């Protein structure tokens, strides 16, 4: 599996490429965890980890789920779009590398991380470094259900 990896002061985060529609420049500043604007929704990864001052120059536009016939499913919609989902963007620190990780090398998140942060699908160790692997769908649902107005999780 291929992951886009970015650093968050003390650890690295991997975002699965198969869930990524595209990577864009993110010319917005956001300290809140979740915001909507013009039918688009944004989740700030630095804010998620209480590093709101960390720049997030990249946006990862998440792919839309599709039904078996190739049509996009609604995914619940975003505010102000009449139930039709807008673009979903993860605001992330600079992506340092994209990395192919064999599925067999992905480990379950350690106990407390897995219990407290259910939006991680696993952990990958590169020598002495650890990369937490994000499950963007779980994160998105959690943020939307717990924090619809930008509060912290």
LUMDRENTOR-818439 format. One line per 10 residues: number of its first residue (from 1); their letters; for each residue x, y, z of C-alpha. Coordinates in pm, 1 decimal. Each point is the difference from the previous one (the first is absolute). Layout:
BEGIN
NUM	A	X:Y:Z ~ ...;
//
This chain:
BEGIN
1	XXXXXXXXXX	0.0:0.0:0.0 ~ 118.5:349.4:-77.4 ~ -15.2:277.5:261.3 ~ 73.5:371.7:-4.0 ~ 213.9:71.0:307.7 ~ 24.8:331.3:184.9 ~ 173.1:94.5:324.0 ~ -183.7:141.0:301.6 ~ 272.8:104.2:247.7 ~ 95.1:-326.9:166.2;
11	XXXXXXXXXX	-170.8:-257.3:-219.0 ~ -100.1:-65.8:-358.3 ~ -344.2:-53.1:-147.9 ~ -79.0:-212.7:-304.7 ~ -309.8:69.5:-211.4 ~ -101.6:-277.9:-239.7 ~ 43.9:92.1:-364.9 ~ -293.1:-222.4:-98.6 ~ -232.9:235.4:192.6 ~ 155.0:310.3:-159.3;
21	XXXXXXXXXX	-156.9:163.9:-303.1 ~ 281.9:252.3:-31.5 ~ 243.6:213.1:195.3 ~ -43.5:377.4:-26.1 ~ 161.8:314.2:135.8 ~ -204.2:115.5:298.4 ~ -1.7:380.4:5.9 ~ -213.2:21.1:314.6 ~ 84.4:40.5:365.3 ~ -211.1:-204.9:237.6;
31	XXXXXXXXXX	41.2:-46.5:373.6 ~ -333.6:-174.4:59.0 ~ -22.8:-373.8:-51.4 ~ -297.6:11.8:-238.4 ~ -127.8:281.0:-221.6 ~ -223.0:29.5:-303.5 ~ 15.1:262.4:-271.5 ~ -185.9:22.2:-332.3 ~ -130.2:-356.9:34.4 ~ 347.9:-139.7:63.4;
41	XXXXXXXXXX	109.1:-150.7:331.9 ~ 347.2:20.9:151.0 ~ 162.4:-197.0:284.2 ~ 327.6:135.7:134.9 ~ 238.5:-280.9:90.6 ~ 222.1:234.6:208.6 ~ -308.7:108.8:199.5 ~ -96.8:-365.0:52.8 ~ 329.1:-52.3:183.4 ~ -17.3:339.0:176.2;
51	XXXXXXXXXX	277.0:145.5:-214.5 ~ -214.3:278.5:-144.3 ~ 298.1:226.7:-62.4 ~ 165.5:-254.1:-229.6 ~ -33.7:103.1:-366.5 ~ -210.2:-222.1:-223.5 ~ 96.2:92.0:-357.8 ~ -148.9:-311.7:-160.8 ~ -358.0:-108.6:-39.2 ~ -85.9:-362.1:-63.2;
61	XXXXXXXXXX	-328.3:-17.4:-185.3 ~ -164.3:-325.0:100.6 ~ -152.6:-225.7:-261.1 ~ -372.5:-47.0:1.1 ~ -149.1:-337.6:78.7 ~ -171.1:-152.3:-301.5 ~ -282.7:-249.1:-28.8 ~ 53.6:-311.9:-209.2 ~ -129.7:186.8:-306.3 ~ 270.7:267.2:23.4;
71	XXXXXXXXXX	-231.3:271.8:134.4 ~ 112.3:197.2:302.4 ~ -183.9:-73.6:321.8 ~ -115.5:290.6:210.8 ~ 217.8:-62.0:305.1 ~ -249.9:201.9:203.2 ~ 61.5:333.7:-170.6 ~ 154.7:316.4:133.2 ~ -164.1:304.4:148.5 ~ -150.3:236.3:-253.8;
81	XXXXXXXXXX	10.5:-243.3:-292.8 ~ -351.5:-140.6:22.0 ~ 132.5:-344.7:89.8 ~ 232.1:-13.0:-300.4 ~ 354.3:-37.2:132.5 ~ 255.5:265.0:-80.2 ~ 371.0:-57.8:-20.0 ~ 153.9:-153.1:315.0 ~ 353.7:125.1:68.7 ~ 253.1:-100.1:263.9;
91	XXXXXXXXXX	237.2:289.9:70.0 ~ 342.8:-150.3:69.3 ~ 357.5:109.5:65.0 ~ 233.9:-26.4:-295.1 ~ 2.9:-348.1:-146.6 ~ 358.6:-118.3:25.2 ~ -20.5:-328.2:-187.1 ~ -235.5:-255.1:-144.2 ~ 78.4:-347.9:121.0 ~ -101.9:-349.1:-109.2;
101	XXXXXXXXXX	-69.3:-213.7:306.7 ~ -65.1:-373.2:-40.1 ~ -333.5:-83.2:172.2 ~ 174.6:-269.6:206.7 ~ 230.3:263.8:153.5 ~ -288.9:206.9:137.2 ~ -54.2:-70.7:370.4 ~ -306.9:62.9:212.8 ~ 13.7:329.5:189.7 ~ 142.7:-40.7:352.2;
111	XXXXXXXXXX	-269.4:-41.6:270.1 ~ -59.3:353.9:121.0 ~ 40.3:155.0:-345.8 ~ -250.7:-243.2:-150.2 ~ -250.4:54.8:282.2 ~ 23.2:378.9:23.2 ~ 57.7:75.9:-367.0 ~ -215.1:-242.6:-202.0 ~ 73.0:179.9:-326.8 ~ 338.2:-171.8:-38.2;
121	XXXXXXXXXX	2.4:-314.2:-210.3 ~ 346.6:-104.6:109.8 ~ 362.9:78.5:67.7 ~ 309.0:-50.3:-211.8 ~ 350.7:-1.4:145.7 ~ 297.5:119.8:-203.4 ~ 300.5:-82.0:212.4 ~ -37.5:232.5:299.5 ~ -286.2:207.7:-143.0 ~ -372.0:-69.2:21.7;
131	XXXXXXXXXX	-258.0:105.5:-258.3 ~ -361.8:7.1:115.2 ~ -223.8:-102.1:-291.1 ~ -323.0:196.2:-23.5 ~ -339.3:-138.5:-96.2 ~ -150.5:316.8:-154.5 ~ -354.0:-140.8:-20.8 ~ -12.5:-76.1:373.4 ~ 157.4:337.5:80.5 ~ -251.1:182.7:-218.1;
141	XXXXXXXXXX	-300.7:-173.2:157.8 ~ 135.8:59.7:348.0 ~ 66.9:368.5:-62.2 ~ -342.7:51.9:-156.2 ~ -185.7:-181.0:279.8 ~ 195.3:129.5:300.7 ~ 122.1:336.6:-119.2 ~ -233.3:153.2:-259.8 ~ 88.9:355.1:102.7 ~ 377.3:-22.7:21.5;
151	XXX	35.7:-107.0:363.7 ~ 274.6:-246.9:84.1 ~ -57.8:-375.3:15.0;
//
